[in-house]
Amino acid sequence: LSYMMSLPQRKNYDLSSLKFVGSGGQCLSAQLIKQLSKELNISFLIVSFAMSESLVNTSKFFFLENFDENEYKYEVGIINPFIECKIIDSKTGQIKPHNEEGELCLRGFNVFKGYFNDEEKTKEAIDKNGWFHTGDVLKMDSTGNLFFINRNKEIINVKGPCNFYYFISNDILKQFFSKITLNKFRESKSISI
């Protein structure tokens, strides 16, 4: 979303039919949320926490007319139904109290069964009790709302032996998107990255 909003050509297109924006896989700054609200004139935003290994885990709805940037703390919502989660100390495995940072672990129908042909990586990621260790640092308040803090696993595995680190992925995405015209976006009903 940040890159899309930075494209100067975006202003050449009529996006007035856009009613809401959904985001997953990117922490949205309060500044970006305000920009989305003002420039796209959307009324609400859905933020989700998801990953390839566990689909959509949380959802948080923001009604932008009441959005208060001083209250925004990178909420990603509450865990979706039929999914278990816990925040743990990744060194001891102990569950952390509310409002303390730790690794998010997930268990449920949405969690993958394992990495294809890689039993060792699967055992590293999914423990003997079926908990998937995400490598992401979050905290949970007393109402069950989750807050994204950081990512411990910064590497993105691209098909084959080629890997790149998260901090350069925006440059790679910019190169990718520079080859796609905004006409392709306009023709799309939905865009996912």
PyMOL CGO cylinders between C-alpha atoms (Angstrom):
from pymol import cmd
from pymol.cgo import CYLINDER

trace = [
    CYLINDER, 0.00, 0.00, 0.00, 2.77, 2.45, 0.82, 0.3, 1, 1, 1, 1, 1, 1,
    CYLINDER, 2.77, 2.45, 0.82, 4.33, 1.99, -2.58, 0.3, 1, 1, 1, 1, 1, 1,
    CYLINDER, 4.33, 1.99, -2.58, 0.98, 2.25, -4.38, 0.3, 1, 1, 1, 1, 1, 1,
    CYLINDER, 0.98, 2.25, -4.38, 0.23, 5.48, -2.51, 0.3, 1, 1, 1, 1, 1, 1,
    CYLINDER, 0.23, 5.48, -2.51, 3.63, 6.90, -3.52, 0.3, 1, 1, 1, 1, 1, 1,
    CYLINDER, 3.63, 6.90, -3.52, 3.01, 6.43, -7.25, 0.3, 1, 1, 1, 1, 1, 1,
    CYLINDER, 3.01, 6.43, -7.25, 2.43, 9.85, -8.84, 0.3, 1, 1, 1, 1, 1, 1,
    CYLINDER, 2.43, 9.85, -8.84, 0.51, 8.23, -11.75, 0.3, 1, 1, 1, 1, 1, 1,
    CYLINDER, 0.51, 8.23, -11.75, -2.15, 7.01, -9.29, 0.3, 1, 1, 1, 1, 1, 1,
    CYLINDER, -2.15, 7.01, -9.29, -3.70, 10.48, -9.36, 0.3, 1, 1, 1, 1, 1, 1,
    CYLINDER, -3.70, 10.48, -9.36, -4.44, 10.06, -13.08, 0.3, 1, 1, 1, 1, 1, 1,
    CYLINDER, -4.44, 10.06, -13.08, -7.07, 7.42, -12.35, 0.3, 1, 1, 1, 1, 1, 1,
    CYLINDER, -7.07, 7.42, -12.35, -10.53, 7.62, -10.88, 0.3, 1, 1, 1, 1, 1, 1,
    CYLINDER, -10.53, 7.62, -10.88, -10.54, 5.48, -7.73, 0.3, 1, 1, 1, 1, 1, 1,
    CYLINDER, -10.54, 5.48, -7.73, -13.77, 6.95, -6.36, 0.3, 1, 1, 1, 1, 1, 1,
    CYLINDER, -13.77, 6.95, -6.36, -15.56, 3.57, -6.48, 0.3, 1, 1, 1, 1, 1, 1,
    CYLINDER, -15.56, 3.57, -6.48, -13.12, 2.21, -3.90, 0.3, 1, 1, 1, 1, 1, 1,
    CYLINDER, -13.12, 2.21, -3.90, -15.01, 1.84, -0.60, 0.3, 1, 1, 1, 1, 1, 1,
    CYLINDER, -15.01, 1.84, -0.60, -12.50, 0.12, 1.64, 0.3, 1, 1, 1, 1, 1, 1,
    CYLINDER, -12.50, 0.12, 1.64, -8.95, -1.18, 1.70, 0.3, 1, 1, 1, 1, 1, 1,
    CYLINDER, -8.95, -1.18, 1.70, -7.70, -4.42, 3.18, 0.3, 1, 1, 1, 1, 1, 1,
    CYLINDER, -7.70, -4.42, 3.18, -4.10, -4.90, 4.21, 0.3, 1, 1, 1, 1, 1, 1,
    CYLINDER, -4.10, -4.90, 4.21, -2.08, -7.88, 5.39, 0.3, 1, 1, 1, 1, 1, 1,
    CYLINDER, -2.08, -7.88, 5.39, 1.63, -8.43, 5.59, 0.3, 1, 1, 1, 1, 1, 1,
    CYLINDER, 1.63, -8.43, 5.59, 2.47, -4.78, 6.11, 0.3, 1, 1, 1, 1, 1, 1,
    CYLINDER, 2.47, -4.78, 6.11, 2.34, -2.69, 9.25, 0.3, 1, 1, 1, 1, 1, 1,
    CYLINDER, 2.34, -2.69, 9.25, 0.50, 0.47, 8.39, 0.3, 1, 1, 1, 1, 1, 1,
    CYLINDER, 0.50, 0.47, 8.39, 1.72, 3.66, 9.98, 0.3, 1, 1, 1, 1, 1, 1,
    CYLINDER, 1.72, 3.66, 9.98, -0.83, 6.14, 11.31, 0.3, 1, 1, 1, 1, 1, 1,
    CYLINDER, -0.83, 6.14, 11.31, 0.40, 8.54, 8.62, 0.3, 1, 1, 1, 1, 1, 1,
    CYLINDER, 0.40, 8.54, 8.62, -0.34, 6.01, 5.85, 0.3, 1, 1, 1, 1, 1, 1,
    CYLINDER, -0.34, 6.01, 5.85, -3.80, 5.30, 7.28, 0.3, 1, 1, 1, 1, 1, 1,
    CYLINDER, -3.80, 5.30, 7.28, -4.59, 9.03, 7.28, 0.3, 1, 1, 1, 1, 1, 1,
    CYLINDER, -4.59, 9.03, 7.28, -3.30, 9.31, 3.70, 0.3, 1, 1, 1, 1, 1, 1,
    CYLINDER, -3.30, 9.31, 3.70, -5.50, 6.39, 2.59, 0.3, 1, 1, 1, 1, 1, 1,
    CYLINDER, -5.50, 6.39, 2.59, -8.52, 7.99, 4.23, 0.3, 1, 1, 1, 1, 1, 1,
    CYLINDER, -8.52, 7.99, 4.23, -7.91, 11.47, 2.80, 0.3, 1, 1, 1, 1, 1, 1,
    CYLINDER, -7.91, 11.47, 2.80, -6.70, 10.70, -0.71, 0.3, 1, 1, 1, 1, 1, 1,
    CYLINDER, -6.70, 10.70, -0.71, -8.84, 7.64, -1.48, 0.3, 1, 1, 1, 1, 1, 1,
    CYLINDER, -8.84, 7.64, -1.48, -11.85, 8.80, 0.51, 0.3, 1, 1, 1, 1, 1, 1,
    CYLINDER, -11.85, 8.80, 0.51, -12.44, 5.31, 1.90, 0.3, 1, 1, 1, 1, 1, 1,
    CYLINDER, -12.44, 5.31, 1.90, -14.64, 4.85, 4.94, 0.3, 1, 1, 1, 1, 1, 1,
    CYLINDER, -14.64, 4.85, 4.94, -12.98, 1.84, 6.52, 0.3, 1, 1, 1, 1, 1, 1,
    CYLINDER, -12.98, 1.84, 6.52, -9.86, -0.22, 6.53, 0.3, 1, 1, 1, 1, 1, 1,
    CYLINDER, -9.86, -0.22, 6.53, -9.33, -3.88, 7.35, 0.3, 1, 1, 1, 1, 1, 1,
    CYLINDER, -9.33, -3.88, 7.35, -5.94, -4.89, 8.73, 0.3, 1, 1, 1, 1, 1, 1,
    CYLINDER, -5.94, -4.89, 8.73, -5.14, -8.59, 8.97, 0.3, 1, 1, 1, 1, 1, 1,
    CYLINDER, -5.14, -8.59, 8.97, -2.25, -10.59, 10.32, 0.3, 1, 1, 1, 1, 1, 1,
    CYLINDER, -2.25, -10.59, 10.32, -1.55, -13.47, 7.99, 0.3, 1, 1, 1, 1, 1, 1,
    CYLINDER, -1.55, -13.47, 7.99, 1.28, -15.55, 6.61, 0.3, 1, 1, 1, 1, 1, 1,
    CYLINDER, 1.28, -15.55, 6.61, 1.68, -18.26, 4.01, 0.3, 1, 1, 1, 1, 1, 1,
    CYLINDER, 1.68, -18.26, 4.01, 1.85, -20.92, 6.70, 0.3, 1, 1, 1, 1, 1, 1,
    CYLINDER, 1.85, -20.92, 6.70, -1.32, -19.93, 8.49, 0.3, 1, 1, 1, 1, 1, 1,
    CYLINDER, -1.32, -19.93, 8.49, -3.69, -17.92, 6.29, 0.3, 1, 1, 1, 1, 1, 1,
    CYLINDER, -3.69, -17.92, 6.29, -5.65, -15.09, 7.93, 0.3, 1, 1, 1, 1, 1, 1,
    CYLINDER, -5.65, -15.09, 7.93, -5.31, -15.21, 11.70, 0.3, 1, 1, 1, 1, 1, 1,
    CYLINDER, -5.31, -15.21, 11.70, -6.71, -11.86, 12.81, 0.3, 1, 1, 1, 1, 1, 1,
    CYLINDER, -6.71, -11.86, 12.81, -8.79, -9.01, 11.51, 0.3, 1, 1, 1, 1, 1, 1,
    CYLINDER, -8.79, -9.01, 11.51, -9.15, -5.45, 12.75, 0.3, 1, 1, 1, 1, 1, 1,
    CYLINDER, -9.15, -5.45, 12.75, -11.65, -2.97, 11.31, 0.3, 1, 1, 1, 1, 1, 1,
    CYLINDER, -11.65, -2.97, 11.31, -10.88, 0.74, 11.47, 0.3, 1, 1, 1, 1, 1, 1,
    CYLINDER, -10.88, 0.74, 11.47, -13.71, 3.16, 10.77, 0.3, 1, 1, 1, 1, 1, 1,
    CYLINDER, -13.71, 3.16, 10.77, -11.67, 6.04, 9.47, 0.3, 1, 1, 1, 1, 1, 1,
    CYLINDER, -11.67, 6.04, 9.47, -13.99, 8.90, 10.35, 0.3, 1, 1, 1, 1, 1, 1,
    CYLINDER, -13.99, 8.90, 10.35, -13.17, 8.17, 14.01, 0.3, 1, 1, 1, 1, 1, 1,
    CYLINDER, -13.17, 8.17, 14.01, -9.51, 7.22, 13.49, 0.3, 1, 1, 1, 1, 1, 1,
    CYLINDER, -9.51, 7.22, 13.49, -7.28, 8.69, 16.20, 0.3, 1, 1, 1, 1, 1, 1,
    CYLINDER, -7.28, 8.69, 16.20, -3.61, 8.48, 15.30, 0.3, 1, 1, 1, 1, 1, 1,
    CYLINDER, -3.61, 8.48, 15.30, -2.64, 9.04, 18.95, 0.3, 1, 1, 1, 1, 1, 1,
    CYLINDER, -2.64, 9.04, 18.95, -4.54, 5.91, 19.98, 0.3, 1, 1, 1, 1, 1, 1,
    CYLINDER, -4.54, 5.91, 19.98, -3.25, 3.72, 17.13, 0.3, 1, 1, 1, 1, 1, 1,
    CYLINDER, -3.25, 3.72, 17.13, -0.66, 1.18, 18.31, 0.3, 1, 1, 1, 1, 1, 1,
    CYLINDER, -0.66, 1.18, 18.31, -0.28, -1.19, 15.32, 0.3, 1, 1, 1, 1, 1, 1,
    CYLINDER, -0.28, -1.19, 15.32, -3.28, -3.33, 16.27, 0.3, 1, 1, 1, 1, 1, 1,
    CYLINDER, -3.28, -3.33, 16.27, -3.85, -6.35, 14.08, 0.3, 1, 1, 1, 1, 1, 1,
    CYLINDER, -3.85, -6.35, 14.08, -7.09, -7.36, 15.81, 0.3, 1, 1, 1, 1, 1, 1,
    CYLINDER, -7.09, -7.36, 15.81, -8.26, -10.34, 17.77, 0.3, 1, 1, 1, 1, 1, 1,
    CYLINDER, -8.26, -10.34, 17.77, -7.65, -13.92, 16.80, 0.3, 1, 1, 1, 1, 1, 1,
    CYLINDER, -7.65, -13.92, 16.80, -10.26, -15.30, 14.42, 0.3, 1, 1, 1, 1, 1, 1,
    CYLINDER, -10.26, -15.30, 14.42, -12.67, -18.06, 15.54, 0.3, 1, 1, 1, 1, 1, 1,
    CYLINDER, -12.67, -18.06, 15.54, -11.44, -21.66, 15.77, 0.3, 1, 1, 1, 1, 1, 1,
    CYLINDER, -11.44, -21.66, 15.77, -7.79, -20.60, 15.97, 0.3, 1, 1, 1, 1, 1, 1,
    CYLINDER, -7.79, -20.60, 15.97, -5.76, -20.83, 19.16, 0.3, 1, 1, 1, 1, 1, 1,
    CYLINDER, -5.76, -20.83, 19.16, -2.93, -18.45, 19.90, 0.3, 1, 1, 1, 1, 1, 1,
    CYLINDER, -2.93, -18.45, 19.90, -0.46, -17.81, 22.66, 0.3, 1, 1, 1, 1, 1, 1,
    CYLINDER, -0.46, -17.81, 22.66, 2.38, -15.36, 23.20, 0.3, 1, 1, 1, 1, 1, 1,
    CYLINDER, 2.38, -15.36, 23.20, 5.46, -17.08, 24.61, 0.3, 1, 1, 1, 1, 1, 1,
    CYLINDER, 5.46, -17.08, 24.61, 9.00, -16.43, 25.69, 0.3, 1, 1, 1, 1, 1, 1,
    CYLINDER, 9.00, -16.43, 25.69, 10.79, -18.08, 22.74, 0.3, 1, 1, 1, 1, 1, 1,
    CYLINDER, 10.79, -18.08, 22.74, 13.71, -19.18, 24.96, 0.3, 1, 1, 1, 1, 1, 1,
    CYLINDER, 13.71, -19.18, 24.96, 11.71, -20.79, 27.78, 0.3, 1, 1, 1, 1, 1, 1,
    CYLINDER, 11.71, -20.79, 27.78, 8.40, -21.60, 26.06, 0.3, 1, 1, 1, 1, 1, 1,
    CYLINDER, 8.40, -21.60, 26.06, 6.52, -20.00, 28.97, 0.3, 1, 1, 1, 1, 1, 1,
    CYLINDER, 6.52, -20.00, 28.97, 3.33, -18.07, 28.20, 0.3, 1, 1, 1, 1, 1, 1,
    CYLINDER, 3.33, -18.07, 28.20, 3.78, -14.32, 28.61, 0.3, 1, 1, 1, 1, 1, 1,
    CYLINDER, 3.78, -14.32, 28.61, 1.30, -12.23, 30.65, 0.3, 1, 1, 1, 1, 1, 1,
    CYLINDER, 1.30, -12.23, 30.65, -0.93, -9.65, 28.94, 0.3, 1, 1, 1, 1, 1, 1,
    CYLINDER, -0.93, -9.65, 28.94, 0.86, -6.64, 27.47, 0.3, 1, 1, 1, 1, 1, 1,
    CYLINDER, 0.86, -6.64, 27.47, 4.25, -8.36, 27.39, 0.3, 1, 1, 1, 1, 1, 1,
    CYLINDER, 4.25, -8.36, 27.39, 6.03, -8.99, 24.10, 0.3, 1, 1, 1, 1, 1, 1,
    CYLINDER, 6.03, -8.99, 24.10, 6.78, -12.50, 22.95, 0.3, 1, 1, 1, 1, 1, 1,
    CYLINDER, 6.78, -12.50, 22.95, 6.63, -14.89, 20.02, 0.3, 1, 1, 1, 1, 1, 1,
    CYLINDER, 6.63, -14.89, 20.02, 3.20, -15.57, 18.57, 0.3, 1, 1, 1, 1, 1, 1,
    CYLINDER, 3.20, -15.57, 18.57, 2.31, -19.27, 18.31, 0.3, 1, 1, 1, 1, 1, 1,
    CYLINDER, 2.31, -19.27, 18.31, -0.77, -20.52, 16.46, 0.3, 1, 1, 1, 1, 1, 1,
    CYLINDER, -0.77, -20.52, 16.46, -2.73, -23.75, 16.31, 0.3, 1, 1, 1, 1, 1, 1,
    CYLINDER, -2.73, -23.75, 16.31, -5.85, -24.48, 14.29, 0.3, 1, 1, 1, 1, 1, 1,
    CYLINDER, -5.85, -24.48, 14.29, -7.40, -25.55, 11.03, 0.3, 1, 1, 1, 1, 1, 1,
    CYLINDER, -7.40, -25.55, 11.03, -5.64, -22.73, 9.17, 0.3, 1, 1, 1, 1, 1, 1,
    CYLINDER, -5.64, -22.73, 9.17, -2.10, -23.79, 10.05, 0.3, 1, 1, 1, 1, 1, 1,
    CYLINDER, -2.10, -23.79, 10.05, -0.20, -25.61, 7.34, 0.3, 1, 1, 1, 1, 1, 1,
    CYLINDER, -0.20, -25.61, 7.34, 0.85, -29.25, 7.79, 0.3, 1, 1, 1, 1, 1, 1,
    CYLINDER, 0.85, -29.25, 7.79, 4.52, -28.66, 7.01, 0.3, 1, 1, 1, 1, 1, 1,
    CYLINDER, 4.52, -28.66, 7.01, 7.06, -27.53, 4.49, 0.3, 1, 1, 1, 1, 1, 1,
    CYLINDER, 7.06, -27.53, 4.49, 7.09, -29.62, 1.33, 0.3, 1, 1, 1, 1, 1, 1,
    CYLINDER, 7.09, -29.62, 1.33, 9.88, -32.22, 1.44, 0.3, 1, 1, 1, 1, 1, 1,
    CYLINDER, 9.88, -32.22, 1.44, 11.55, -30.49, 4.41, 0.3, 1, 1, 1, 1, 1, 1,
    CYLINDER, 11.55, -30.49, 4.41, 10.86, -32.41, 7.61, 0.3, 1, 1, 1, 1, 1, 1,
    CYLINDER, 10.86, -32.41, 7.61, 13.65, -30.63, 9.48, 0.3, 1, 1, 1, 1, 1, 1,
    CYLINDER, 13.65, -30.63, 9.48, 12.22, -27.14, 8.82, 0.3, 1, 1, 1, 1, 1, 1,
    CYLINDER, 12.22, -27.14, 8.82, 8.75, -28.43, 9.68, 0.3, 1, 1, 1, 1, 1, 1,
    CYLINDER, 8.75, -28.43, 9.68, 9.95, -29.70, 13.08, 0.3, 1, 1, 1, 1, 1, 1,
    CYLINDER, 9.95, -29.70, 13.08, 11.59, -26.32, 13.73, 0.3, 1, 1, 1, 1, 1, 1,
    CYLINDER, 11.59, -26.32, 13.73, 8.34, -24.51, 12.96, 0.3, 1, 1, 1, 1, 1, 1,
    CYLINDER, 8.34, -24.51, 12.96, 5.68, -26.82, 14.43, 0.3, 1, 1, 1, 1, 1, 1,
    CYLINDER, 5.68, -26.82, 14.43, 6.24, -28.29, 17.88, 0.3, 1, 1, 1, 1, 1, 1,
    CYLINDER, 6.24, -28.29, 17.88, 5.11, -31.73, 19.09, 0.3, 1, 1, 1, 1, 1, 1,
    CYLINDER, 5.11, -31.73, 19.09, 1.83, -30.25, 20.39, 0.3, 1, 1, 1, 1, 1, 1,
    CYLINDER, 1.83, -30.25, 20.39, 0.93, -28.77, 17.02, 0.3, 1, 1, 1, 1, 1, 1,
    CYLINDER, 0.93, -28.77, 17.02, 1.83, -25.14, 17.80, 0.3, 1, 1, 1, 1, 1, 1,
    CYLINDER, 1.83, -25.14, 17.80, 3.24, -23.21, 14.86, 0.3, 1, 1, 1, 1, 1, 1,
    CYLINDER, 3.24, -23.21, 14.86, 6.00, -20.84, 16.02, 0.3, 1, 1, 1, 1, 1, 1,
    CYLINDER, 6.00, -20.84, 16.02, 5.65, -17.82, 13.75, 0.3, 1, 1, 1, 1, 1, 1,
    CYLINDER, 5.65, -17.82, 13.75, 8.86, -16.03, 14.63, 0.3, 1, 1, 1, 1, 1, 1,
    CYLINDER, 8.86, -16.03, 14.63, 6.83, -12.84, 14.95, 0.3, 1, 1, 1, 1, 1, 1,
    CYLINDER, 6.83, -12.84, 14.95, 6.88, -10.74, 18.11, 0.3, 1, 1, 1, 1, 1, 1,
    CYLINDER, 6.88, -10.74, 18.11, 3.48, -9.50, 19.27, 0.3, 1, 1, 1, 1, 1, 1,
    CYLINDER, 3.48, -9.50, 19.27, 1.75, -8.67, 22.52, 0.3, 1, 1, 1, 1, 1, 1,
    CYLINDER, 1.75, -8.67, 22.52, -1.85, -9.21, 23.58, 0.3, 1, 1, 1, 1, 1, 1,
    CYLINDER, -1.85, -9.21, 23.58, -3.88, -6.94, 25.82, 0.3, 1, 1, 1, 1, 1, 1,
    CYLINDER, -3.88, -6.94, 25.82, -6.46, -8.12, 28.35, 0.3, 1, 1, 1, 1, 1, 1,
    CYLINDER, -6.46, -8.12, 28.35, -9.26, -7.92, 25.75, 0.3, 1, 1, 1, 1, 1, 1,
    CYLINDER, -9.26, -7.92, 25.75, -7.43, -10.26, 23.35, 0.3, 1, 1, 1, 1, 1, 1,
    CYLINDER, -7.43, -10.26, 23.35, -6.39, -7.55, 20.92, 0.3, 1, 1, 1, 1, 1, 1,
    CYLINDER, -6.39, -7.55, 20.92, -3.01, -8.34, 19.33, 0.3, 1, 1, 1, 1, 1, 1,
    CYLINDER, -3.01, -8.34, 19.33, -0.33, -5.76, 18.56, 0.3, 1, 1, 1, 1, 1, 1,
    CYLINDER, -0.33, -5.76, 18.56, 2.46, -6.36, 16.07, 0.3, 1, 1, 1, 1, 1, 1,
    CYLINDER, 2.46, -6.36, 16.07, 5.91, -5.46, 17.43, 0.3, 1, 1, 1, 1, 1, 1,
    CYLINDER, 5.91, -5.46, 17.43, 8.58, -7.01, 15.24, 0.3, 1, 1, 1, 1, 1, 1,
    CYLINDER, 8.58, -7.01, 15.24, 9.57, -9.93, 13.07, 0.3, 1, 1, 1, 1, 1, 1,
    CYLINDER, 9.57, -9.93, 13.07, 12.35, -12.26, 14.19, 0.3, 1, 1, 1, 1, 1, 1,
    CYLINDER, 12.35, -12.26, 14.19, 12.52, -14.26, 10.96, 0.3, 1, 1, 1, 1, 1, 1,
    CYLINDER, 12.52, -14.26, 10.96, 13.60, -11.66, 8.42, 0.3, 1, 1, 1, 1, 1, 1,
    CYLINDER, 13.60, -11.66, 8.42, 14.41, -13.91, 5.50, 0.3, 1, 1, 1, 1, 1, 1,
    CYLINDER, 14.41, -13.91, 5.50, 12.03, -14.48, 2.62, 0.3, 1, 1, 1, 1, 1, 1,
    CYLINDER, 12.03, -14.48, 2.62, 12.54, -17.77, 0.79, 0.3, 1, 1, 1, 1, 1, 1,
    CYLINDER, 12.54, -17.77, 0.79, 11.98, -17.45, -2.92, 0.3, 1, 1, 1, 1, 1, 1,
    CYLINDER, 11.98, -17.45, -2.92, 11.61, -20.62, -5.02, 0.3, 1, 1, 1, 1, 1, 1,
    CYLINDER, 11.61, -20.62, -5.02, 14.91, -22.45, -5.13, 0.3, 1, 1, 1, 1, 1, 1,
    CYLINDER, 14.91, -22.45, -5.13, 18.16, -21.49, -3.45, 0.3, 1, 1, 1, 1, 1, 1,
    CYLINDER, 18.16, -21.49, -3.45, 17.60, -17.73, -3.81, 0.3, 1, 1, 1, 1, 1, 1,
    CYLINDER, 17.60, -17.73, -3.81, 16.69, -15.92, -0.58, 0.3, 1, 1, 1, 1, 1, 1,
    CYLINDER, 16.69, -15.92, -0.58, 16.50, -12.23, 0.16, 0.3, 1, 1, 1, 1, 1, 1,
    CYLINDER, 16.50, -12.23, 0.16, 16.12, -10.28, 3.33, 0.3, 1, 1, 1, 1, 1, 1,
    CYLINDER, 16.12, -10.28, 3.33, 12.99, -8.38, 4.26, 0.3, 1, 1, 1, 1, 1, 1,
    CYLINDER, 12.99, -8.38, 4.26, 14.71, -5.00, 4.39, 0.3, 1, 1, 1, 1, 1, 1,
    CYLINDER, 14.71, -5.00, 4.39, 15.50, -5.16, 0.66, 0.3, 1, 1, 1, 1, 1, 1,
    CYLINDER, 15.50, -5.16, 0.66, 12.14, -6.58, -0.37, 0.3, 1, 1, 1, 1, 1, 1,
    CYLINDER, 12.14, -6.58, -0.37, 10.65, -3.10, -0.87, 0.3, 1, 1, 1, 1, 1, 1,
    CYLINDER, 10.65, -3.10, -0.87, 13.31, -2.38, -3.51, 0.3, 1, 1, 1, 1, 1, 1,
    CYLINDER, 13.31, -2.38, -3.51, 12.51, -5.65, -5.23, 0.3, 1, 1, 1, 1, 1, 1,
    CYLINDER, 12.51, -5.65, -5.23, 8.79, -4.85, -5.11, 0.3, 1, 1, 1, 1, 1, 1,
    CYLINDER, 8.79, -4.85, -5.11, 9.42, -1.41, -6.59, 0.3, 1, 1, 1, 1, 1, 1,
    CYLINDER, 9.42, -1.41, -6.59, 11.30, -2.98, -9.49, 0.3, 1, 1, 1, 1, 1, 1,
    CYLINDER, 11.30, -2.98, -9.49, 8.45, -5.43, -9.99, 0.3, 1, 1, 1, 1, 1, 1,
    CYLINDER, 8.45, -5.43, -9.99, 5.76, -2.76, -9.85, 0.3, 1, 1, 1, 1, 1, 1,
    CYLINDER, 5.76, -2.76, -9.85, 7.67, -0.40, -12.13, 0.3, 1, 1, 1, 1, 1, 1,
    CYLINDER, 7.67, -0.40, -12.13, 7.08, -2.98, -14.89, 0.3, 1, 1, 1, 1, 1, 1,
    CYLINDER, 7.08, -2.98, -14.89, 3.33, -3.06, -14.30, 0.3, 1, 1, 1, 1, 1, 1,
    CYLINDER, 3.33, -3.06, -14.30, 1.16, -0.22, -15.53, 0.3, 1, 1, 1, 1, 1, 1,
    CYLINDER, 1.16, -0.22, -15.53, -1.59, 1.22, -13.44, 0.3, 1, 1, 1, 1, 1, 1,
    CYLINDER, -1.59, 1.22, -13.44, -4.00, 0.06, -16.14, 0.3, 1, 1, 1, 1, 1, 1,
    CYLINDER, -4.00, 0.06, -16.14, -3.45, -3.47, -14.81, 0.3, 1, 1, 1, 1, 1, 1,
    CYLINDER, -3.45, -3.47, -14.81, -4.46, -2.26, -11.35, 0.3, 1, 1, 1, 1, 1, 1,
    CYLINDER, -4.46, -2.26, -11.35, -7.51, -0.53, -12.74, 0.3, 1, 1, 1, 1, 1, 1,
    CYLINDER, -7.51, -0.53, -12.74, -8.62, -3.71, -14.52, 0.3, 1, 1, 1, 1, 1, 1,
    CYLINDER, -8.62, -3.71, -14.52, -8.22, -5.79, -11.36, 0.3, 1, 1, 1, 1, 1, 1,
    CYLINDER, -8.22, -5.79, -11.36, -11.00, -6.56, -8.93, 0.3, 1, 1, 1, 1, 1, 1,
    CYLINDER, -11.00, -6.56, -8.93, -8.49, -7.39, -6.20, 0.3, 1, 1, 1, 1, 1, 1,
    CYLINDER, -8.49, -7.39, -6.20, -4.76, -7.05, -5.75, 0.3, 1, 1, 1, 1, 1, 1,
    CYLINDER, -4.76, -7.05, -5.75, -2.69, -9.26, -3.45, 0.3, 1, 1, 1, 1, 1, 1,
    CYLINDER, -2.69, -9.26, -3.45, 1.00, -9.38, -2.74, 0.3, 1, 1, 1, 1, 1, 1,
]
cmd.load_cgo(trace, "trace")
